[in-house]
Every structure is written in structure tokens, then in C-alpha cells.
Amino acid sequence: MFRPADLLRPHLKQLVPYSSARDDYKGSEGVFLDANENPLGSITQDNWNRYPDPYQKQLKERLSQIKGVRPEQIFLGNGSDEPIDLLFRAFCEPGKDEVIINPPTYGMYKVSADINNIKATEVLLTWDYDLDIDGILNGIQPNTKIIWICSPNNPTGNDVDQVRIEQVLKSFQGIVVVDEAYIDFSERKSWIERLNEYPNLVVLQTMSKAWGLAALRLGMAFCSPEIIAILNSIKPPYNLSGLTQETVYRALDQLEKKDQMVSEILENRAKLKSELEELDLVERVYPTDANFFLVRVKNARDIYVQLIDRKIILRDRSKVVLCEDGIRITIGTKEENARLIQELKELSELIKQ
């Protein structure tokens, strides 16, 4: 039987989390003389003089209705990077424990592992950018605590095979993280729907992509209440600003607008794909379930640098394993995509000369 407490770093089992008087008093009205706040208000037109709800109860309640989970299955962080870091800090003993990552994948898993002095065992994806199940299962050691899976994967764009993820969940006694930052652009169902089947599953999502709220830095982790309780005990007391909580709460009423933006991005994606495939310098546009393409081009580094000179900024992935000569292209507006295609055509002509 999986129990998160069995994976917890030993010293954290005795941790007494930071608490405030607001934990004892649940009301919204009263004379608040507990937190050394400014009682006169703020220097801005809006009053931000009171500390925000440390557990974002109102926002989680609204999110639970949209996501189809219980509020106690939701952790909200300062971007997805915060729950990523907290999972390392909760379950991985520095200099002792390990995790498994599957390059090419989102770079923060490795960066966060390095910051926390955790060994990141790399099991490369297959040639078609799917999980190497045998490699993962053979790579699991007694001190392997977390397996990180990005789906749709960044930078390759494709959904990972769901059956293979299920194999990992059933075979591994540690935590399996499925990062779904780009799930809104995929046709598959979210792993959130299967949280109750797998107590070792953590699903990450974000408000940065489809919702267009990257500047607000709101990441979401969905998992068992037991794991949520652990994350809440080690997070900073007020990790999400009141401005972020209030703005996102209002934004959640704009679900139709979000869906319209996703639809437009998918239309632009289809058009851009066909236009990229017509260019001589493009060797392959990889299949994608996200809001970007991995594109293999001739002389990728040179193309990348020349586009910067033309004020078009892409992501050079040409030195990433299994992404040789790869450039990652985010789907832009119709006008931005047209500009990109025009510049690539001009570069293609220069190369011919």
C-alpha cells in the first residue's frame, strides 16, 4: 500500500509548520491585530494591506468545480516550478535519493534536482519520443523517489503513450509526476480524472499557457490529500499573492474565452504546420499536441541566430539530446506566424545563393 509518509524525508516527520492566528480564526470580518499589517490601508487605490489566504480556499473551491476534483486535492504554487521544487524538498534526501527524468524534457526537473543535490537518472525517450519502459523500470533503485513525466512533452510537443504511463504508475512504489502544462491543446483526457485510482500520482498544470496568465505565476498540483498536506506544511506561508488569487478567481469565469483562444491557436497551428512543411530549409515538423512545434531545420543554430537579428525569437534546441538541428517554435498570432514564414523564406533564398 502506497503511503506518502513512508517516502517523506525523516527530519520532516517532526516538522512543526509555520502557523498564524488566521489559522485559528476562519472569519473574514473582525479586528485584525495579529499580523503587524498596516491598518490604514495601502498606498495604492486598491487595498492590499492584509495578508492573503495562505491556503487559497476560495480559489481552490472554484477550481475544484472546473477540474472535477475535491479542493483538498489541489495545491497552488508560484508557477509549476514551486510544486516541482517542493516535491524534491519533501521526498528526496540530498546526496542520497534519486529521481528519474526522461530527456529530452522540461529542463526544470534537472535544475531543481541539482539545486537540491539529488541525482537525476536520465532514461532517454525512444526515437519517437515516447517512454522507454524497460529503461525506466531497470533504472529504478531502492532510493528512487520520483519519476518525472512531461505529457504533452516539452520540447517535443507530443503526448506520451497513456498505457506506458499507467505501466509506470503500477510498477513504481514512489511518486509519479505527470506534467500537463500543455494539456489544453491536446485531445486526450487529463490524468486528473484518475487521481483516485493512483495514490502515488501527482498531476501538474498551469494557468500560463491556455489561460494566458503567465505573468501571474500560478501553477497547480493535483494529488491525494495526504501529499497536499505535506506540500502545505513546507511551502512559504503566503506563497500566492492576493492580487494573483483575486485575478485568477475572476478569470475562471472566462472559461468560454479560454476555449476560444485555444481553438484559435489550434487553427493557427494547423496552418503554420502546412506552411513550414513547404519550406526547403525545413526537414521535419514533428507531431505536436501542444501550442508549439519542434522543427528540424538545416543549420539550426545559424537560422536561430539570424532570426534573432530579424527580431524573431525562437528556442534553439539543436544541442538537446535527440533534438539535433531542432528549433522549438511557439504558435503565434496569424500575423506573427506570417512574419516568421516570410523571414524563413528569405533565409532559404540566401542559403541557396
N, C-alpha and C positions, 0 to 999 in steps of 0.2 A: 504494500500500500504506500502510495506517494504521500509524504508529509513534508511541506516546505521547511518546517522547523528542524528536520534532520539534516538539511543542507546548509542551514544558517551558520555563519562564522561564529565560533564558540563564544567570543567575548561579547557578541551582540545579544546573546541569550540573557545576559544580565543587564542590558542597557535600560536605563530609565529615560524615556523620550522627553524632550522639552515640552513643557505644558504651560498654558497661560490661564488666567482667570476666565477667559472666554470659553474654555473647555468646560467649565463648571456652570456657566450661565448661558443658556441657549437662546435667550430672548434678543430681540433687535432694538428694544426701547429700554432706556434706563439711564442712570447717571454713571458714566464710564470713567472711573478714576484709577484704573488698574494698569494701563499700558504706557503711561507717560507720553500720551499724544498731545497735540496742540488743541486745546478746547475751543479756540476762537475760529477754527476753520482752516482754509488753505489760502495760499497767495494767488491761486487760480480762481477762475469763475466757478468751476465745479469743486465741490468739497471732497478732497481725498485725504483728510486728516486722520481718518480712522483706519486701523489695520484691516486688511481684507480677511474674509473667511479662510482659515488655513486649510480647510478640507473641501472647499468649493461645493458645498452641499446643494445649493440651488442649481448651479450649473450641471452638476452630475445628475440631478433628478431629471433635468430636461434632456440631457444626453442619453440617459437610460431609456427614455421613451423613443428616441430616434434609433438607437442602436439595438434595442431589444434585449438589454441585459439589466441586471439589478444595479442600483447606484453603488453598492458595496463591492461590485466587480470592476470599478473604474478608478484608475489613478490618473491624475492630471499633472503634467510637468511642464517645465520651461523648455518647450520643444521636446521631440522624442529623445534628444541627447540626454536629458535628465533621467528618465527611467532606465535608459541604457546604462548610464554610469551607476545608478543606484542598485541595479541588479548585480553588477560586478561587486559593489561595496558590501552588499548584503550576503552574497552567497560564495564569494571567491576569496580565499585566504591568500594574501600577497606572497609571492615566492614559493607557493606550494600548489595551489589549484590550477586547473586548466579549463579552457573553453575550446570549442571547435567553430571555426568560421569557414566559409566556402567561397574563396576568391574565384573570379572577380565578384566583389560585392561591396556594400556600403562601407566606406573607409573608417567610419567612427567606431565600428566594433573593434578593430585592431588598435586604433588610437586609444580608446578607453581601456582596453586590456593593458596596453603599455603603460599608461598613466597609473594604473592600479597594480602594476608589477605582476600581471597574470599572463601565463604562457598561452598564446593563441595558436593552437594547432591548425594548420591550413590543409584542408582537403579540397583540392581544386574541383570546380564543376566539370561536368563532362564536356565533350566537344560541342554539344548542342545546348550548353548552358543549363543543364539540369543537375540534380543532386547525384553524387556518386555514393550510393547507399552502402556498398561494400566498404568503400574507403572511410565513410563516416563511422560505421559500426566497428571497423577494425581500429579506428583512431581513438575510440572511447577508452579511457583509462579509469582506474578506481577514483582518481581525484578530478575527473572531468565533471564540471558542474553545470555548464550551459552550452547549448548548441544554438548558434545564430543562423537563421534562415531569412533571406530577404525575398519576398514574392508579392508583386512583381519585383524582379531583381534590378538593382542599380549597380552597375551601369548598363546591363544588357537589355533590360526592358521586359523580359519575358516572365510569365508566370511559371513558377516551379511546379512540377507534377504533384498533384494533391495526394496521390496514392503513396508517393515516396515520402512526403511529409508525414503522412499517417504512420508509415513504417518506422520513422524515427521516433515519433511520439510513443508508439507501443513498445519500442525496443530499449529506450533510454530511460533511466530512472532519475535523471536530473531534469532541469528546466529546458524546454524548447521554446525559443522565441521566434515567432513569425512576424516579420516586419512588413506591414501592409501600407506603407506610406502612399502607395500609388493605386490602392485598391479601387478607387472610384473610377478609374479609367479602364478597369478590367471587366470582363463579362462574368467572371466566376463569383461565387458567393464567398463572403468573408469567413475566416476561421472563427470569428466571434460567435457564430451560430453553434459552434461545437465546444465551447468552453466547459460546459457541464460534463462532457464526455471525458475530458482530459485535464485532470487537476494540475498537471505539470506544464500546461500550455499558457504562454503569455503572448498576446497579440498587440502589436504596436500600430497605431495610426496617428494621423496628424491633421491639423487644420491648415497647414501651409500650402498644400497643393490645390486640390479641387475647390476648397473654400476660399482660396486667395487671401489667407490671413497670415502669411509668413512672418510679417513684421511683429505680430503679436506673440509669437513663440508659444504655441500651445500644442503639446504632444499628449497622446493618450495611450495608456496601457490598460488592457482588459485581461483579467485573470481571476483566479479564485480569491475570495475574501481573505483567506489566510495569507496569500502573497501580498495583497493590497495592504493589509495591516502591517506587514513588515516594512514595505516601502514607506508608508506613512510615518512609521516610527523613526526612520533615519533621514527623511527629507528635511530641508530647511523649513522652519515654521511657516513662513509666508512665501512659498515658492512661486505663487502666481499673483501678479498684481491685481488690485481691484479694477483697474482700467481694462486689463485683459479679460477678467471674469465677466464684467458687465458688457463689454463689446461683443464677446463671443456669445453670451446668452442671447443678446438681441439678434445676432447673426443667424442663430439656429432657427429663427422664424423665416429665414430666406431660403428654405430648402429647395423651392422651385427654381429660384435664381441660380443656386449652385448647380442644379441638374441642367439648366440651360447652358451654363458656362461649360460644363463637361461635354455636353452634346456638341457645342461649337468647336471645342478643342479636338474632339474625335473627328469631326468633319475636316478640320484643318489638317489633322494627322494623315487622313487618307489621301488628301490632295498633295500634301508635301511628299509623301512616300512615292507617289507616281512621278512627281517632278524630279525627285532625287535620283530615281532609278533610270531616268533618261540621260543623266549627265555622264560624260565619258570618264571623268575622274573618280566616279563612284563605282566601287567594285561590288559592294553589297550593302543593302539596307536590311538589318536584322529584324525579325518579327518582334513586335512590341505589344505589351498590354498596359503600357504606362503613357505618360504625356511627353515622352522623348523617344528618340531613336538612337541606337548605336549604329554608326555608319562606318564601313571600311572604305577608305579612300586611298588613292595613290599619294605618297609623300605626305602623310597625315600631319606631321609636325610642321612642315613648310606651309601647308594650307591653313592650319590653325593660326600660325604667326601672321600670315598675310591677311587673313580675315580680321585679326585684331587691328592691324594697320588701317583697315577699312571700317573700323568701329563696329565690328560684328564679333561678339564674344561667345564662343562655344566652349566645350570642355574637352581638352586633349586627354584621351585615354590610351594613346598609342604605346605607352610603356607599361600598361597594366597587363598582367598575365592573361592570356587567352583573348586579349583585345588589341593585338598588334595592328597598327595602322588604323586604329579606331578613334573616331570622334563622336562625342555624345552631343546630340542636337535636341534642345528643348523645343516643343511645338510652340510657335509664337502666334501672333495675330496674322490675318491674311496678308497684311501689308509687310509685316516683318519677315514672313516666310518668302514673300515675293522678292524682297530685297536680298535675302540670303541666296535664293536661286540665281538672281541676276549676277551677284558678285561671284558665285561659283562658276557660272558660265564664262564670265570674263577671265577668271583664273585659268579655266580649262583652255581657253583660247591662247593665253600667254604661254601655257605649258607646251602647247602644240608648236608654237613658234620657236 
